[in-house]
Amino acid sequence: MKTKKERIFYYDVLRAFAIIAVIICHVDMFFGPLTSQTQVIAQMTFHDIGRIGVPIFLMISGALLLNRDYPDLGQFLKKRFARIIYPFIFWIILILGQLYLYQYNSTHLWKVFIGEPSITWYFWTLIGIYLFIPVINAFIQAYGEKGIRYFLAIWFITMILRTFNSYPLWQYFDLNMFAGYIGYPILGYWLSTKKFSMSDAKVCFIGLVTLLISLSVFVYLNYIGSDWIGLIYQNIPIIFMGSGLFLFVKYLDKLHKFDSIKNNFIGKAILSLSVCSYGMYFSHVIVVKFLSYHNPHSHLMFPVMFALTIFLSWLLPYIFSKIPYVKTVSGV
């Protein structure tokens, strides 16, 4: 059991990738006109890679927060909520202020606040997960890996049913306590602690293959317009995508593939993206909205627009984190 948080580099790699992935999902407008099937598939593949971001964020949360001692429930909730609520209030004021300047009506502003249509849905999801973490934490401490496998097995069944739009099977057969996003933190904790009997290199390879195959399936289902992926983050392909990436990056680290970059510019950039990721989750909304008014609508310019979006989304919370009194609400 972990008794103290420690800086684990592969978590930073995953978190840095996750925030870039989230941004990927919201920069489609910077593509030029899609005039061929190849361009449509390329754009769809790029977008679907971005879908891995939210599951990875939730899996990291579980890896860091589960199977720990929380003697004071109030202190746990106070600390968790302070870290997400104050930045949310700060950034939502800026986001709504920008939309107000762009003359959006009050109904739209309210929907953005509650997460529809808006990326702020993740904040409200996180609130629900944090409320449930102490319950799951006590369950895991009491039952260990058998309890984890029990929970994940039922969660996986509900995700199969959701994938095929068959949940609930019957009105009163209620598995909602197992369903939804709560499975990702538990899955992340399990993968972070699981000891496999095969070599590290084989697990790393299996993780990569799992990621590529599940991504291909997800893209194909998206391309044909399948109803199976109606719930974007609650289906089987996305679970395997997140699991595959998590294992791939974890075992790259175990194989010491990151040792050469941990202390150079690349490693520092990864760390900074990771540290700023929560602030970037909100700031990129402002950046994307601003840049959308300067959209060149060019395939050739898309890499530039994408890189600029990431840079500015990082720069805003990074600058705020250097300002006294604002640092605590910057999301850094």
VEXMARVO-658788 format. One record per residue (C-alpha): residue number from 1; chain; x, y, z. Coordinates in nm, 3 decimals. Layout:
<sites>
- NUM_A_X_Y_Z;
...
</sites>
This chain:
<sites>
- 1_A_0.000_0.000_0.000;
- 2_A_0.122_0.349_-0.083;
- 3_A_0.149_0.576_0.216;
- 4_A_0.295_0.873_0.035;
- 5_A_0.259_1.018_-0.312;
- 6_A_0.574_0.999_-0.518;
- 7_A_0.658_1.138_-0.860;
- 8_A_0.626_0.850_-1.104;
- 9_A_0.744_0.945_-1.449;
- 10_A_0.517_0.722_-1.651;
- 11_A_0.217_0.886_-1.480;
- 12_A_0.349_1.220_-1.605;
- 13_A_0.390_1.077_-1.956;
- 14_A_0.034_0.945_-1.948;
- 15_A_-0.107_1.269_-1.808;
- 16_A_0.080_1.479_-2.066;
- 17_A_-0.051_1.256_-2.343;
- 18_A_-0.402_1.269_-2.197;
- 19_A_-0.424_1.648_-2.202;
- 20_A_-0.292_1.660_-2.559;
- 21_A_-0.548_1.391_-2.647;
- 22_A_-0.830_1.598_-2.498;
- 23_A_-0.721_1.896_-2.707;
- 24_A_-0.711_1.672_-3.015;
- 25_A_-1.086_1.615_-2.975;
- 26_A_-1.156_1.988_-3.003;
- 27_A_-0.937_2.105_-3.290;
- 28_A_-1.117_1.934_-3.579;
- 29_A_-1.229_2.271_-3.710;
- 30_A_-0.871_2.351_-3.803;
- 31_A_-0.866_2.076_-4.065;
- 32_A_-0.918_2.197_-4.419;
- 33_A_-1.223_2.084_-4.617;
- 34_A_-1.240_1.701_-4.627;
- 35_A_-1.255_1.624_-4.998;
- 36_A_-1.161_1.255_-5.007;
- 37_A_-1.232_0.934_-4.818;
- 38_A_-0.867_0.914_-4.714;
- 39_A_-0.887_1.259_-4.555;
- 40_A_-1.209_1.165_-4.374;
- 41_A_-1.049_0.850_-4.230;
- 42_A_-0.731_1.038_-4.135;
- 43_A_-0.929_1.309_-3.956;
- 44_A_-1.148_1.049_-3.783;
- 45_A_-0.844_0.847_-3.670;
- 46_A_-0.677_1.160_-3.534;
- 47_A_-0.996_1.256_-3.349;
- 48_A_-1.049_0.906_-3.208;
- 49_A_-0.695_0.896_-3.070;
- 50_A_-0.805_1.192_-2.862;
- 51_A_-1.081_0.985_-2.703;
- 52_A_-0.818_0.805_-2.494;
- 53_A_-0.755_1.118_-2.287;
- 54_A_-1.046_1.108_-2.041;
- 55_A_-1.009_0.735_-1.954;
- 56_A_-0.637_0.786_-1.894;
- 57_A_-0.701_1.082_-1.662;
- 58_A_-0.946_0.874_-1.459;
- 59_A_-0.715_0.571_-1.452;
- 60_A_-0.430_0.782_-1.317;
- 61_A_-0.662_0.919_-1.047;
- 62_A_-0.740_0.565_-0.935;
- 63_A_-0.374_0.463_-0.939;
- 64_A_-0.289_0.758_-0.714;
- 65_A_-0.589_0.765_-0.480;
- 66_A_-0.696_0.406_-0.418;
- 67_A_-0.571_0.168_-0.146;
- 68_A_-0.448_0.451_0.070;
- 69_A_-0.517_0.543_0.432;
- 70_A_-0.766_0.828_0.473;
- 71_A_-0.822_0.854_0.849;
- 72_A_-1.026_1.173_0.812;
- 73_A_-1.299_1.157_0.548;
- 74_A_-1.369_1.530_0.575;
- 75_A_-1.006_1.619_0.514;
- 76_A_-0.991_1.391_0.211;
- 77_A_-1.297_1.549_0.053;
- 78_A_-1.185_1.901_0.143;
- 79_A_-0.844_1.848_-0.014;
- 80_A_-0.977_1.680_-0.328;
- 81_A_-1.255_1.929_-0.387;
- 82_A_-1.033_2.231_-0.320;
- 83_A_-0.797_2.111_-0.594;
- 84_A_-1.071_2.094_-0.856;
- 85_A_-1.345_2.337_-0.750;
- 86_A_-1.143_2.658_-0.710;
- 87_A_-0.975_2.623_-1.053;
- 88_A_-1.314_2.537_-1.204;
- 89_A_-1.469_2.857_-1.065;
- 90_A_-1.173_3.064_-1.187;
- 91_A_-1.168_2.920_-1.538;
- 92_A_-1.545_2.903_-1.584;
- 93_A_-1.564_3.277_-1.515;
- 94_A_-1.306_3.336_-1.789;
- 95_A_-1.476_3.094_-2.029;
- 96_A_-1.823_3.240_-1.974;
- 97_A_-1.681_3.593_-1.994;
- 98_A_-1.531_3.515_-2.335;
- 99_A_-1.859_3.365_-2.458;
- 100_A_-2.049_3.667_-2.327;
- 101_A_-1.820_3.894_-2.527;
- 102_A_-1.897_3.679_-2.830;
- 103_A_-2.265_3.749_-2.757;
- 104_A_-2.379_3.402_-2.658;
- 105_A_-2.715_3.405_-2.479;
- 106_A_-2.771_3.320_-2.113;
- 107_A_-2.923_2.980_-2.192;
- 108_A_-2.606_2.874_-2.374;
- 109_A_-2.388_3.008_-2.090;
- 110_A_-2.584_2.805_-1.836;
- 111_A_-2.548_2.489_-2.045;
- 112_A_-2.173_2.545_-2.066;
- 113_A_-2.161_2.580_-1.686;
- 114_A_-2.342_2.249_-1.626;
- 115_A_-2.144_2.068_-1.895;
- 116_A_-2.379_2.061_-2.194;
- 117_A_-2.260_2.137_-2.457;
- 118_A_-1.918_2.182_-2.300;
- 119_A_-1.605_2.007_-2.182;
- 120_A_-1.703_2.106_-1.826;
- 121_A_-1.902_1.780_-1.804;
- 122_A_-1.575_1.622_-1.690;
- 123_A_-1.565_1.844_-1.381;
- 124_A_-1.908_1.725_-1.270;
- 125_A_-1.811_1.365_-1.343;
- 126_A_-1.499_1.409_-1.130;
- 127_A_-1.708_1.542_-0.842;
- 128_A_-1.917_1.224_-0.847;
- 129_A_-1.610_1.001_-0.862;
- 130_A_-1.439_1.179_-0.571;
- 131_A_-1.753_1.134_-0.360;
- 132_A_-1.736_0.760_-0.430;
- 133_A_-1.357_0.714_-0.392;
- 134_A_-1.364_0.670_-0.010;
- 135_A_-1.626_0.395_-0.044;
- 136_A_-1.430_0.210_-0.314;
- 137_A_-1.106_0.267_-0.124;
- 138_A_-1.245_0.095_0.188;
- 139_A_-1.379_-0.189_-0.028;
- 140_A_-1.038_-0.245_-0.192;
- 141_A_-0.859_-0.233_0.143;
- 142_A_-1.100_-0.492_0.283;
- 143_A_-1.108_-0.734_-0.012;
- 144_A_-0.786_-0.668_-0.203;
- 145_A_-0.737_-0.796_-0.557;
- 146_A_-1.030_-1.039_-0.535;
- 147_A_-1.258_-0.746_-0.462;
- 148_A_-1.108_-0.550_-0.752;
- 149_A_-1.161_-0.840_-0.994;
- 150_A_-1.517_-0.880_-0.867;
- 151_A_-1.597_-0.512_-0.928;
- 152_A_-1.422_-0.496_-1.266;
- 153_A_-1.596_-0.812_-1.389;
- 154_A_-1.940_-0.665_-1.324;
- 155_A_-1.832_-0.326_-1.461;
- 156_A_-1.703_-0.494_-1.776;
- 157_A_-2.036_-0.671_-1.822;
- 158_A_-2.224_-0.342_-1.792;
- 159_A_-1.986_-0.187_-2.046;
- 160_A_-2.052_-0.473_-2.289;
- 161_A_-2.424_-0.409_-2.251;
- 162_A_-2.373_-0.034_-2.299;
- 163_A_-2.161_-0.100_-2.608;
- 164_A_-2.452_-0.283_-2.767;
- 165_A_-2.711_-0.038_-2.631;
- 166_A_-2.862_-0.320_-2.422;
- 167_A_-2.830_-0.178_-2.070;
- 168_A_-3.035_-0.207_-1.862;
- 169_A_-3.160_-0.552_-1.959;
- 170_A_-3.459_-0.517_-1.731;
- 171_A_-3.597_-0.212_-1.557;
- 172_A_-3.532_-0.333_-1.203;
- 173_A_-3.201_-0.511_-1.268;
- 174_A_-3.002_-0.208_-1.156;
- 175_A_-2.621_-0.223_-1.184;
- 176_A_-2.565_0.152_-1.186;
- 177_A_-2.337_0.133_-0.882;
- 178_A_-2.099_-0.068_-1.103;
- 179_A_-2.162_0.116_-1.428;
- 180_A_-2.026_0.434_-1.579;
- 181_A_-1.698_0.613_-1.521;
- 182_A_-1.616_0.474_-1.176;
- 183_A_-1.466_0.163_-1.333;
- 184_A_-1.177_0.357_-1.487;
- 185_A_-1.012_0.459_-1.157;
- 186_A_-1.038_0.101_-1.033;
- 187_A_-0.900_-0.032_-1.361;
- 188_A_-0.614_0.218_-1.343;
- 189_A_-0.525_0.114_-0.988;
- 190_A_-0.537_-0.255_-1.082;
- 191_A_-0.313_-0.209_-1.388;
- 192_A_-0.069_0.004_-1.188;
- 193_A_-0.021_-0.271_-0.926;
- 194_A_-0.079_-0.591_-1.124;
- 195_A_0.217_-0.829_-1.149;
- 196_A_0.217_-1.028_-1.473;
- 197_A_0.388_-1.366_-1.507;
- 198_A_0.533_-1.283_-1.850;
- 199_A_0.833_-1.062_-1.921;
- 200_A_0.810_-0.683_-1.915;
- 201_A_0.889_-0.670_-2.287;
- 202_A_0.597_-0.902_-2.369;
- 203_A_0.352_-0.702_-2.157;
- 204_A_0.472_-0.382_-2.326;
- 205_A_0.419_-0.538_-2.669;
- 206_A_0.074_-0.671_-2.574;
- 207_A_-0.021_-0.323_-2.451;
- 208_A_0.081_-0.169_-2.784;
- 209_A_-0.102_-0.434_-2.990;
- 210_A_-0.414_-0.396_-2.773;
- 211_A_-0.405_-0.019_-2.825;
- 212_A_-0.366_-0.041_-3.204;
- 213_A_-0.632_-0.310_-3.256;
- 214_A_-0.890_-0.145_-3.032;
- 215_A_-0.823_0.195_-3.190;
- 216_A_-0.874_0.043_-3.536;
- 217_A_-1.206_-0.109_-3.423;
- 218_A_-1.315_0.221_-3.269;
- 219_A_-1.230_0.416_-3.585;
- 220_A_-1.410_0.161_-3.803;
- 221_A_-1.725_0.169_-3.589;
- 222_A_-1.714_0.547_-3.593;
- 223_A_-1.664_0.551_-3.970;
- 224_A_-1.968_0.331_-4.041;
- 225_A_-2.175_0.532_-3.793;
- 226_A_-2.237_0.239_-3.560;
- 227_A_-2.469_0.293_-3.266;
- 228_A_-2.230_0.077_-3.063;
- 229_A_-2.017_0.378_-2.975;
- 230_A_-2.303_0.613_-2.888;
- 231_A_-2.168_0.644_-2.533;
- 232_A_-1.820_0.755_-2.629;
- 233_A_-1.636_0.672_-2.305;
- 234_A_-1.852_0.378_-2.198;
- 235_A_-1.783_0.104_-2.449;
- 236_A_-1.548_-0.189_-2.488;
- 237_A_-1.311_-0.049_-2.756;
- 238_A_-1.232_0.262_-2.548;
- 239_A_-1.164_0.049_-2.239;
- 240_A_-0.910_-0.157_-2.433;
- 241_A_-0.760_0.158_-2.586;
- 242_A_-0.701_0.307_-2.240;
- 243_A_-0.575_-0.022_-2.095;
- 244_A_-0.340_-0.082_-2.386;
- 245_A_-0.187_0.264_-2.366;
- 246_A_-0.155_0.246_-1.987;
- 247_A_0.031_-0.086_-2.002;
- 248_A_0.245_0.021_-2.297;
- 249_A_0.369_0.338_-2.128;
- 250_A_0.405_0.173_-1.785;
- 251_A_0.623_-0.105_-1.922;
- 252_A_0.825_0.127_-2.142;
- 253_A_0.918_0.292_-1.814;
- 254_A_0.993_-0.044_-1.649;
- 255_A_1.218_-0.125_-1.944;
- 256_A_1.400_0.207_-1.880;
- 257_A_1.310_0.349_-2.221;
- 258_A_1.243_0.691_-2.067;
- 259_A_1.571_0.717_-1.875;
- 260_A_1.744_0.915_-2.148;
- 261_A_1.479_1.190_-2.154;
- 262_A_1.378_1.225_-1.790;
- 263_A_1.627_1.500_-1.715;
- 264_A_1.648_1.679_-2.049;
- 265_A_1.421_1.928_-2.224;
- 266_A_1.173_1.660_-2.335;
- 267_A_1.138_1.525_-1.983;
- 268_A_1.091_1.873_-1.841;
- 269_A_0.830_1.953_-2.107;
- 270_A_0.641_1.632_-2.022;
- 271_A_0.652_1.719_-1.653;
- 272_A_0.528_2.074_-1.716;
- 273_A_0.241_1.951_-1.934;
- 274_A_0.150_1.702_-1.666;
- 275_A_0.157_1.959_-1.386;
- 276_A_-0.042_2.211_-1.590;
- 277_A_-0.288_1.954_-1.731;
- 278_A_-0.592_2.046_-1.520;
- 279_A_-0.555_2.414_-1.599;
- 280_A_-0.500_2.326_-1.966;
- 281_A_-0.823_2.128_-1.965;
- 282_A_-1.008_2.457_-1.915;
- 283_A_-0.773_2.702_-2.085;
- 284_A_-0.781_2.520_-2.418;
- 285_A_-1.153_2.604_-2.444;
- 286_A_-1.063_2.973_-2.450;
- 287_A_-0.773_2.919_-2.688;
- 288_A_-0.969_2.707_-2.937;
- 289_A_-1.257_2.957_-2.938;
- 290_A_-1.015_3.247_-3.001;
- 291_A_-0.821_3.068_-3.274;
- 292_A_-1.142_2.956_-3.444;
- 293_A_-1.185_3.317_-3.556;
- 294_A_-0.843_3.297_-3.725;
- 295_A_-0.892_2.957_-3.885;
- 296_A_-0.692_2.920_-4.209;
- 297_A_-0.898_2.610_-4.311;
- 298_A_-0.586_2.447_-4.449;
- 299_A_-0.451_2.094_-4.417;
- 300_A_-0.098_2.230_-4.447;
- 301_A_-0.157_2.479_-4.165;
- 302_A_-0.328_2.230_-3.935;
- 303_A_-0.004_2.114_-3.760;
- 304_A_0.078_2.478_-3.688;
- 305_A_-0.269_2.548_-3.547;
- 306_A_-0.258_2.231_-3.339;
- 307_A_0.086_2.309_-3.195;
- 308_A_-0.018_2.669_-3.129;
- 309_A_-0.330_2.550_-2.945;
- 310_A_-0.125_2.322_-2.719;
- 311_A_0.134_2.589_-2.652;
- 312_A_-0.115_2.865_-2.566;
- 313_A_-0.325_2.626_-2.359;
- 314_A_-0.015_2.545_-2.157;
- 315_A_0.107_2.905_-2.142;
- 316_A_-0.209_3.049_-1.982;
- 317_A_-0.214_2.832_-1.666;
- 318_A_0.165_2.839_-1.648;
- 319_A_0.165_3.222_-1.635;
- 320_A_-0.122_3.226_-1.385;
- 321_A_0.068_2.982_-1.164;
- 322_A_0.346_3.241_-1.130;
- 323_A_0.111_3.512_-1.002;
- 324_A_0.068_3.532_-0.622;
- 325_A_-0.282_3.439_-0.500;
- 326_A_-0.380_3.326_-0.851;
- 327_A_-0.158_3.016_-0.838;
- 328_A_-0.401_2.829_-0.613;
- 329_A_-0.683_2.867_-0.867;
- 330_A_-0.475_2.822_-1.184;
- 331_A_-0.515_2.444_-1.193;
- 332_A_-0.138_2.398_-1.165;
</sites>
